[in-house]
Amino acid sequence: MNQNFKNKLADYLLDISKLVFAGVVLTTILEFDMASKWTIITIGFYASGMIALFGFLLLEKK
């Protein structure tokens, strides 16, 4: 893969990670009754962490 493409993909994944995290925070603050609050927090943090980890792994490889 092209290094420029990897960097852009990594930046995109990190932005998506931030958006998922912000969505989790807003959902818990606004107290939507879609599911258990702890379920939403757990899944959101896991998804955000995994997306960020994949983004950082793409940034490190040269």
C-alpha positions as CSV (number, residue, x, y, z in Angstrom):
1,M,0.0,0.0,0.0
2,N,1.1,3.5,-0.7
3,Q,2.4,5.3,2.4
4,N,0.3,8.4,1.6
5,F,-2.8,6.3,1.4
6,K,-2.0,4.6,4.8
7,N,-1.6,8.0,6.5
8,K,-4.9,9.3,5.1
9,L,-6.6,6.1,6.1
10,A,-5.1,6.3,9.6
11,D,-6.3,9.9,10.0
12,Y,-9.7,8.9,8.8
13,L,-9.9,6.1,11.3
14,L,-8.8,8.3,14.1
15,D,-11.5,10.8,13.2
16,I,-14.1,8.1,13.2
17,S,-12.9,6.9,16.6
18,K,-13.4,10.4,18.0
19,L,-16.9,10.6,16.5
20,V,-17.9,7.2,18.0
21,F,-16.5,8.4,21.4
22,A,-18.5,11.6,21.2
23,G,-21.6,9.7,20.3
24,V,-21.3,7.5,23.3
25,V,-20.8,10.5,25.6
26,L,-23.8,12.3,24.0
27,T,-26.0,9.2,24.3
28,T,-25.3,8.8,28.0
29,I,-25.7,12.5,28.7
30,L,-29.0,12.8,26.9
31,E,-30.1,9.5,28.5
32,F,-31.6,7.8,25.4
33,D,-33.5,4.6,26.5
34,M,-32.3,2.4,23.6
35,A,-30.5,-0.1,25.8
36,S,-28.7,-0.3,29.1
37,K,-26.4,2.7,29.7
38,W,-23.5,0.4,30.6
39,T,-24.0,-1.6,27.4
40,I,-23.8,1.5,25.2
41,I,-20.7,2.7,27.1
42,T,-19.0,-0.6,26.9
43,I,-19.6,-1.2,23.2
44,G,-18.8,2.4,22.4
45,F,-15.5,2.4,24.2
46,Y,-14.6,-0.9,22.7
47,A,-15.4,0.2,19.2
48,S,-13.7,3.6,19.6
49,G,-10.6,1.9,21.0
50,M,-10.4,-0.7,18.3
51,I,-10.8,1.8,15.5
52,A,-8.2,4.1,17.1
53,L,-5.8,1.2,17.6
54,F,-6.1,0.2,13.9
55,G,-5.5,3.8,13.0
56,F,-2.4,4.1,15.1
57,L,-1.0,0.8,13.8
58,L,-1.3,2.1,10.2
59,L,0.6,5.3,11.3
60,E,3.5,3.4,12.8
61,K,4.3,1.1,9.9
62,K,6.7,2.7,7.5
